[in-house]
Amino acid sequence: MSKFRIVLDTADVSQIKDAVTTGLVDAVATNPEKVAQSGKSYRQVVEQIRRFFEGPVMLQAVGETAEEICDSARKLNRIDPSLIIKIATNKAGLTAVKILVAEGVTTNATLVFNPAQALMAALLQSASVSVFVGRARMCGYDGIETVRKVRQLFDAFECKNTAIAACSIKDVQQVIDSIIAGAHTVAVPFNVFEAMCEHPLTAGGLAAFMDYHKNITQS
């Protein structure tokens, strides 16, 4: 079972470097959209992250057929064999997971919206599955309930080698709800990561303490 608890969901190297300094980031997840927004290649993003972070980095393989997905995954794996390769969870993707796992590639079955998709990936020994929470909610589906059902399925079938990652997280409450629902891992964007570390009342209380501190005689 994966021991990753908090995954930072971004390809922005400056954000990654900032968050990593806290010691709370266990892995970094990217996708084609985030890498494209960075203006860098996959290799450049990985090389820059590796200058200060040795933990797992996730990149997305793409393709319409299992063969195309596997070819994409192998190209990414050649950048860094320790990468976790994300694969969309459809029939072609699941076939690719089966092939790649047999080749020793660590996979993450992503874009999971149906609990059965997660179960299929776990039966193929994918290291993790990514259940989308926020994106599902925007379309009128309950992503938290999906996480809960995935955990129930995994427990029923004793799928002990696949971690459940809740991703597409939009706020701190979704982080909390996902963990309570049974997620082993939460993948959060930088703004949510920062919000997890703060609270307005904490900031207000600290400001008051600082004011009192100034009036204390220093000896």
C-alpha positions as CSV (number, residue, x, y, z in Angstrom):
1,M,0.0,0.0,0.0
2,S,1.2,3.5,-0.9
3,K,2.4,5.5,2.1
4,F,1.9,8.8,0.2
5,R,-0.5,11.0,2.1
6,I,-0.3,14.4,0.5
7,V,0.4,14.8,-3.2
8,L,0.9,18.3,-4.6
9,D,-1.0,18.6,-7.9
10,T,0.9,21.1,-10.0
11,A,3.7,21.4,-12.6
12,D,4.7,24.9,-11.4
13,V,8.3,24.3,-10.1
14,S,8.3,27.4,-7.9
15,Q,5.1,26.1,-6.1
16,I,6.6,22.7,-5.7
17,K,9.8,24.0,-4.2
18,D,7.8,26.2,-1.8
19,A,5.6,23.4,-0.6
20,V,8.3,20.8,-0.4
21,T,10.2,22.9,2.2
22,T,7.4,22.1,4.7
23,G,8.3,18.4,4.6
24,L,4.6,17.6,4.1
25,V,4.7,16.8,0.4
26,D,5.1,13.1,-0.4
27,A,4.7,13.2,-4.2
28,V,4.0,15.5,-7.1
29,A,1.3,15.0,-9.7
30,T,1.1,16.7,-13.0
31,N,-1.1,16.3,-16.1
32,P,-0.7,17.5,-19.8
33,E,-2.7,20.6,-19.0
34,K,-0.4,21.7,-16.1
35,V,2.7,20.8,-18.0
36,A,1.5,22.8,-21.1
37,Q,0.8,25.8,-18.8
38,S,4.3,25.6,-17.5
39,G,5.7,26.2,-21.0
40,K,8.2,23.4,-20.4
41,S,8.7,19.9,-21.8
42,Y,8.0,16.8,-19.6
43,R,11.8,16.3,-19.3
44,Q,12.4,19.9,-18.3
45,V,9.7,19.7,-15.6
46,V,11.1,16.5,-14.2
47,E,14.7,17.6,-14.3
48,Q,13.9,20.9,-12.5
49,I,11.8,19.1,-9.8
50,R,14.7,16.6,-9.3
51,R,17.0,19.4,-8.3
52,F,15.3,19.6,-4.9
53,F,12.8,16.7,-4.6
54,E,13.6,13.0,-4.8
55,G,10.1,11.7,-4.1
56,P,7.6,10.3,-6.7
57,V,6.6,12.4,-9.7
58,M,3.5,11.5,-11.8
59,L,3.2,12.1,-15.5
60,Q,0.3,11.3,-17.8
61,A,0.6,8.8,-20.7
62,V,-1.9,9.4,-23.5
63,G,-3.2,7.5,-26.5
64,E,-6.4,6.0,-27.9
65,T,-5.3,2.4,-28.0
66,A,-3.5,0.3,-25.4
67,E,-0.5,0.2,-27.7
68,E,-0.4,3.9,-28.0
69,I,-0.8,4.4,-24.3
70,C,2.0,1.9,-23.6
71,D,4.3,3.6,-26.1
72,S,3.6,7.0,-24.4
73,A,4.2,5.5,-21.0
74,R,7.5,3.9,-22.0
75,K,8.8,7.3,-23.4
76,L,8.0,9.0,-20.1
77,N,9.5,6.1,-18.2
78,R,12.8,6.7,-20.1
79,I,13.0,10.2,-18.7
80,D,13.1,8.8,-15.2
81,P,12.4,5.1,-14.4
82,S,11.1,6.1,-10.9
83,L,8.2,8.1,-12.4
84,I,4.6,7.0,-11.7
85,I,2.7,6.9,-15.0
86,K,-0.9,8.1,-14.9
87,I,-3.3,6.3,-17.3
88,A,-6.9,7.1,-18.0
89,T,-9.2,4.5,-16.7
90,N,-11.1,3.1,-19.7
91,K,-10.9,-0.3,-21.4
92,A,-7.8,0.7,-23.5
93,G,-6.2,2.2,-20.4
94,L,-6.9,-0.8,-18.2
95,T,-5.3,-3.1,-20.9
96,A,-2.3,-0.8,-20.8
97,V,-2.1,-1.0,-17.0
98,K,-2.0,-4.8,-17.3
99,I,0.9,-4.7,-19.8
100,L,2.9,-1.9,-18.0
101,V,2.6,-3.5,-14.5
102,A,4.0,-6.7,-16.0
103,E,6.9,-4.6,-17.3
104,G,7.6,-3.1,-13.9
105,V,6.1,0.3,-14.5
106,T,4.4,1.9,-11.6
107,T,0.9,3.1,-12.7
108,N,-1.8,5.4,-11.4
109,A,-5.2,4.8,-12.9
110,T,-6.7,8.2,-13.2
111,L,-9.9,10.0,-14.3
112,V,-11.9,7.6,-12.1
113,F,-15.6,8.6,-11.7
114,N,-17.2,5.1,-11.4
115,P,-16.3,2.9,-8.5
116,A,-16.1,-0.1,-10.8
117,Q,-13.3,1.6,-12.8
118,A,-11.2,1.8,-9.6
119,L,-11.9,-1.9,-8.8
120,M,-10.8,-3.0,-12.3
121,A,-7.6,-1.1,-11.9
122,A,-6.9,-2.5,-8.5
123,L,-7.5,-6.1,-9.8
124,L,-4.8,-5.4,-12.4
125,Q,-2.5,-4.3,-9.5
126,S,-2.2,-0.6,-10.4
127,A,-0.3,1.0,-7.5
128,S,-3.0,3.7,-7.1
129,V,-6.3,5.0,-8.5
130,S,-7.3,8.7,-8.7
131,V,-10.9,9.4,-7.9
132,F,-12.0,12.8,-9.1
133,V,-13.9,14.7,-6.5
134,G,-14.3,18.4,-7.5
135,R,-14.8,17.8,-11.2
136,A,-17.5,15.2,-10.5
137,R,-19.3,17.7,-8.2
138,M,-19.3,20.4,-10.8
139,C,-21.2,17.9,-13.1
140,G,-23.7,17.0,-10.4
141,Y,-22.1,13.8,-9.2
142,D,-21.0,13.1,-5.6
143,G,-17.2,12.5,-5.8
144,I,-17.0,11.9,-2.0
145,E,-19.5,9.2,-2.2
146,T,-17.5,7.6,-5.1
147,V,-14.4,7.6,-2.8
148,R,-16.5,5.9,-0.1
149,K,-17.8,3.2,-2.4
150,V,-14.3,2.6,-3.9
151,R,-13.0,2.0,-0.3
152,Q,-15.9,-0.4,0.4
153,L,-15.2,-2.3,-2.8
154,F,-11.4,-2.5,-2.1
155,D,-12.1,-3.8,1.4
156,A,-14.6,-6.3,0.2
157,F,-12.2,-7.7,-2.5
158,E,-9.2,-7.2,-0.2
159,C,-7.4,-5.0,-2.7
160,K,-4.6,-4.1,-0.3
161,N,-1.9,-3.2,-2.9
162,T,-3.7,-0.2,-4.5
163,A,-4.0,3.2,-2.9
164,I,-7.1,5.3,-3.3
165,A,-6.2,8.9,-4.2
166,A,-8.8,11.6,-4.0
167,C,-7.9,14.3,-6.6
168,S,-9.5,17.3,-8.3
169,I,-9.8,18.8,-4.9
170,K,-11.2,22.3,-4.7
171,D,-11.1,23.2,-1.0
172,V,-10.1,22.0,2.4
173,Q,-13.5,20.6,3.2
174,Q,-13.2,18.2,0.3
175,V,-9.8,17.1,1.6
176,I,-11.3,16.3,5.0
177,D,-14.4,14.6,3.5
178,S,-12.2,12.5,1.2
179,I,-10.0,11.2,4.0
180,I,-13.0,10.4,6.2
181,A,-14.6,8.6,3.2
182,G,-11.6,6.3,3.0
183,A,-9.0,7.9,0.7
184,H,-5.4,6.9,1.5
185,T,-4.0,9.9,-0.4
186,V,-5.2,13.4,-1.3
187,A,-3.8,15.3,-4.3
188,V,-4.2,19.0,-3.8
189,P,-3.4,22.1,-5.8
190,F,-1.0,24.7,-4.3
191,N,-3.8,27.0,-3.1
192,V,-5.5,24.2,-1.2
193,F,-2.2,23.0,0.3
194,E,-1.6,26.5,1.6
195,A,-5.2,26.7,3.0
196,M,-4.7,23.4,4.8
197,C,-1.9,25.0,6.8
198,E,-3.8,28.2,7.7
199,H,-6.9,29.5,9.3
200,P,-8.1,33.2,9.7
201,L,-8.5,32.7,13.5
202,T,-4.9,31.4,13.7
203,A,-3.6,34.4,11.8
204,G,-5.7,36.8,14.0
205,G,-4.6,35.1,17.2
206,L,-0.9,35.2,16.2
207,A,-1.2,38.9,15.4
208,A,-2.6,39.6,18.8
209,F,0.2,37.5,20.5
210,M,2.8,39.5,18.5
211,D,1.3,42.8,19.8
212,Y,1.3,41.5,23.4
213,H,4.9,40.2,22.9
214,K,6.1,43.8,22.1
215,N,4.9,45.0,25.5
216,I,6.7,42.3,27.5
217,T,10.0,43.4,29.1
218,Q,12.8,41.5,27.6
219,S,15.4,40.4,30.2
